Amino acid sequence: MSHNEHHNLLFKPLPKFIRHEKLYRTIHRQLMSKWFQGFVLFFIMGCICAVIYSSFESSLPYRAQLFKFNYTASFIFTLEYALRIIASPIQFPKLGEWKSRFTYIFSFYGLIDFVAILPFVVIYFYQESPHVRLIVLAYVLIIFKLIRYSSSFQMIGSVLRVVRNELITAYTACGIMLCFSGVLMYYIECKAQPQAFSNIGDGFWWAIVAFTTVGYGDIYPITPLGRILSSAISLIGIAMIAIPTGIISSAFMNMILERQKEEQENSKKNKKDNNQ
């Protein structure tokens, strides 16, 4: 969401039945302020680094400090989550007071914010549980909170939304090709090597590896017909993978050119206003 959109949200009149309008606007203004975003971004990056560092043996003497930092960060995320729920009528002014809150809670950002506080809540109530470490794995999903504070991630999301229909078409064609080749390869190779191609699922795995030209080498055809099919699938895979790549690249270039054009027009307007 751009700065102008946030400014419009702050000063857009809310429905009359919404109470505490001034409080909601104040909270929303603070949530969108640079100092608050930088503050939350520090804890997001800190949590990610702490999770990564905790996987090394050298972190054993500092595990308690890392746990305390993650615990503090989860507390900060909990406060942020609560404030965003309170101020959600500003973000969705056309909806009712409670409907806007449910809309935020079940939105993409709302679910990510909830996942970020999940370890804090679970560890608080189940400190002695042997499965607490599995719950802490949810910290990995905190990386998705960066999307809200990164213009680059937001640009990627905008590009994918613009070309979503084209991507669906391209990936649908890829899926059909994978299913066809996986089933066909299974019936070609199942008698020659029943251990490698024990079911159609193994055929799907081979098709994905061959289609993406990764070539792990754990499953490969040995019959002449299977090798011919494998060669054809690998060549087709190169072309099919290039289609969505070209679609996304083209959309990126168009969006960059549009932004540059807007910036040039704005600079020209500013120069004219200054001259006048």
N, C-alpha and C positions, 0 to 999 in steps of 0.2 A: 504494500500500500504506500502511495507516494505521500510527500509532505503536504501537498495541496489537498489530497483526499482526507488526511487526518485533520487538517485545519477546517475543512467543510464539516466533518463529523462533530468537531468540538462546538461549532456555532449553529448547527442545524437544530431547529426546535423539535423537542420531543413531544410525544402525545401527552395530552393534559393529565391522563390518569397516572402517569409515571411520577412517583414522588421522589424527593431527595435529588432532584435534577442537578443542583449545584454540586453535591457530593460526587455524583457519578462523573460529571465533567472534570472535576478536580482530579479524581483518581485516574481517569483515562488520560488526562494531560500529563500526569506524572509517569504513567506507564509508557507513554510515547516519548518521554524526554530522553535526551542523549545520556545524561548521567545515570539514569536507571537502566537503560539498555546496556551501557558499558559495565555497570555493576553486575547485572545478570550474566552478561557475556563472559566476565571474568570467572564466575563460578561454573559456567558451562565448560569452558576450556579447561579449568582446573579439574573438574570431574573426569573429563576425558583423559587428561594426562595422568590422573591418579589411578584410573582403571588400568591404563596401559602399563604404568610403572609397577603396579602391584603384582603383575604377572612375572616380574623378574625376582630371582632369589635375593638379589641385593637389597630388595625393598623390605625384607623381613624385619629389620630393626625399626622400620618406620611405618609398619602396618597400622599401629594404633593411631598415629597422626593422620595417615591417609583416611582411615575410617572416620575420624572426627571431622576432617575436612568435608568428606562426602556427606556426612550426617548434617553438618552446617549448611552445605549447599542444598540439600533436600529440604531443609527448613525454609531457606530463602525461596526455593521453587514453590513450596506450599503456600507461602504468603503471596507470591506472585499469582498463583493459580486462583486463590481466593479473591484477590483484588480484581482479576480479570473477569471472574464470574459476577462480581458486584457491578462492575462498570460495563458489562456486555450490552445493556440497553443503549449505550452510546454507539457501540459498534454496529448494532442492528436496530436502528431507530424506528423502522417501519413495523417491527414486531412488537408484541406486548412485553411487559417487564419480565415475566417469567419465561415466556416463549423464547425471548432473545437469549436468556441464560442457558436454556436447554439446547438452543442452536449452537452456542459456543462450546458447551460441554461435549457434544457429539460431533463437533467439527474436527478437521485434521489437527489444527493447532491445539484444540482442547484435549484431544486424546493424547497427543504427545506431552502436553503439560501434565496430564494425569499420570502417565507412565513415569515421568521424571520424579514424581513424589511417591510413587508406589513403594520403592525400597525403604524410604523413610518410615512410612506407615507400617509396613510389614515387620521391619526390624524392631520398631517400637513395641509392637504387641507380641512378637514371637522371637524374642532375643535368644532363647535357648534352643530354637528349632534347628535341626541339622540341615534343613533345606534353605536356610537363610542365604547361603552363598549363591544358590541358584537364582534367588530373587534379585540379588545385587547385580546379576547380569543385565537387568533392565536398565542399568546405568548406560549401557552401550547405546540405547535408543535416545539418550539425551542429545546425541549428535544431531538429531533432527530438529532440535530447538534452535540450532544455528540458522535454519532456513528463515525464521522470522527476523533475524538480525543481520542477514547477509543479502545485499542487493544482487549479488551474483546468483545465489540460489533462487531468488525470486524471479530473476530474468530467465533462468532455466525452466522454472515452472510456467512462466508466461509463454515461452516458446513451445513447450510440450502441449499446452492447452490449445494453442493456435493450430497445431498440426496433428491433433489427436486423431482425427478421422483418417488422415493419410497413414498414420502409424498403425492404427487398428487394421487397415486394409493390408499393409505390408506384412505385419506380424501374423495376420490370419493366413496369408499365403504361405508364410514360413511354417506355421503350425501344420497346415495341410500337407506340405511337402515332407515334414518330419514324420508325421503319422504314417503316410504312405510308404516312405522308405524304410522306417523301422519295422513295420509289419512284414513288408516284402523281404527284407534282409533276414528276419527271423525264420521264415519258411524256407529260404534258400540255404541257410547255414545250420539250422537246428539238427539235421541228421549228421552233418560233417563234424560238428563240434558241439555236442549237446551240453557240455559243461559251460562253455562261454555264452551260448545263446540258449539258456534254459527256459526262457519265457519271452513274451513280447516286450516286457519291460526292459530286458537286456538289449533288445533290438532298438528301443527308443533311446537308451543311453548311447549306443553306438551311433545312432543317427544324429544326436545332438553333438557328439564329439566330432564326427565327420563333417557335419553341416557348418559348424563354427570353425573348422580347420584347425582345431586344437591338437588332435592326434595324440591322446595319452598313450595308446598302444596296449591298453589292458584287454580290449576286445577288438578284433579285426577279422575280416573274412579271409578264408583260405581257398574257397572254391573259385574257379575262373569266373562264373557268373556273378558271384559275390564281389569279386575284385572290380569287375566292370561297373557294377552298381555303385561301389564305394568311390571309384574315380569320378563317376558322373555326379554323385551327390556332393563331393568336395568342390568340384568346379561350379556347380549350381549354387552351393553355399556361399562362395565368394561373391557372386553377383547378387544374391538375395540379401546378404548382410550389408552390402553397399547401398541398397535402396533406402532403408531408414536412416542410415548415416547421412546420405545426401539430402534427405528431406529435412533433418534437423539442422544440418549445416546451412542450407538455404534459408531456413526460417531465422536462424541466428543472424545471418548477414542482413536480411531484410529488416529485422528489428534494430540492429546497430545503425543501419543507414537512416531509418526513421528517426531514431533518437538524435543522431547527428544533425539531421535536417531540422528537427524541432529546436535544438540548441542554437543553430545558426539563425533561425527565424526569431527566436527570443533575443539573441544578441543584437540583431538588426533593429528590433523594436526598441530595445533599451537605448541604442545609439540615437535613434530618432527622437525618443523622449528626452534624452539629455541635450540634444541639439536645440530642441524647442524650448 
